[in-house]
Amino acid sequence: MVDTFYDYLRFYQKYAIDWWNHVGPTEYLTILSLVGIIGYLSMLRSSKRLS
């Protein structure tokens, strides 16, 4: 069972790295925008908790 877990882990790691190496400019911009929006929203939420 542990071998199967590591096989799945290796497969998805290889898949993610392969996908990242073939990301186009539009996909990269989308990811960057989403990270920025999520970061901005999380900063807004944390500042409201501190007030």
C-alpha positions as a Python dict, from the first residue, in 0.01 Angstrom:
ca = {
    (1, 'M'): (0, 0, 0),
    (2, 'V'): (285, 239, 78),
    (3, 'D'): (437, 166, -263),
    (4, 'T'): (110, 260, -431),
    (5, 'F'): (102, 590, -242),
    (6, 'Y'): (454, 676, -355),
    (7, 'D'): (369, 574, -712),
    (8, 'Y'): (72, 811, -712),
    (9, 'L'): (281, 1083, -550),
    (10, 'R'): (556, 1046, -812),
    (11, 'F'): (301, 1045, -1095),
    (12, 'Y'): (130, 1366, -981),
    (13, 'Q'): (462, 1534, -906),
    (14, 'K'): (582, 1454, -1258),
    (15, 'Y'): (248, 1568, -1402),
    (16, 'A'): (261, 1900, -1215),
    (17, 'I'): (621, 1971, -1313),
    (18, 'D'): (549, 1881, -1676),
    (19, 'W'): (241, 2105, -1675),
    (20, 'W'): (437, 2394, -1519),
    (21, 'N'): (710, 2363, -1785),
    (22, 'H'): (447, 2402, -2059),
    (23, 'V'): (243, 2687, -1912),
    (24, 'G'): (174, 2961, -2162),
    (25, 'P'): (167, 3335, -2096),
    (26, 'T'): (-211, 3345, -2053),
    (27, 'E'): (-214, 3062, -1798),
    (28, 'Y'): (78, 3219, -1612),
    (29, 'L'): (-100, 3554, -1597),
    (30, 'T'): (-416, 3384, -1470),
    (31, 'I'): (-227, 3204, -1193),
    (32, 'L'): (-42, 3522, -1096),
    (33, 'S'): (-368, 3719, -1084),
    (34, 'L'): (-541, 3455, -871),
    (35, 'V'): (-252, 3450, -624),
    (36, 'G'): (-262, 3829, -603),
    (37, 'I'): (-638, 3842, -549),
    (38, 'I'): (-632, 3569, -285),
    (39, 'G'): (-342, 3741, -106),
    (40, 'Y'): (-518, 4077, -115),
    (41, 'L'): (-841, 3930, 21),
    (42, 'S'): (-661, 3744, 298),
    (43, 'M'): (-483, 4066, 401),
    (44, 'L'): (-818, 4247, 413),
    (45, 'R'): (-967, 3976, 631),
    (46, 'S'): (-674, 3976, 873),
    (47, 'S'): (-683, 4356, 912),
    (48, 'K'): (-1053, 4343, 1001),
    (49, 'R'): (-980, 4084, 1272),
    (50, 'L'): (-711, 4303, 1429),
    (51, 'S'): (-935, 4612, 1452),
}
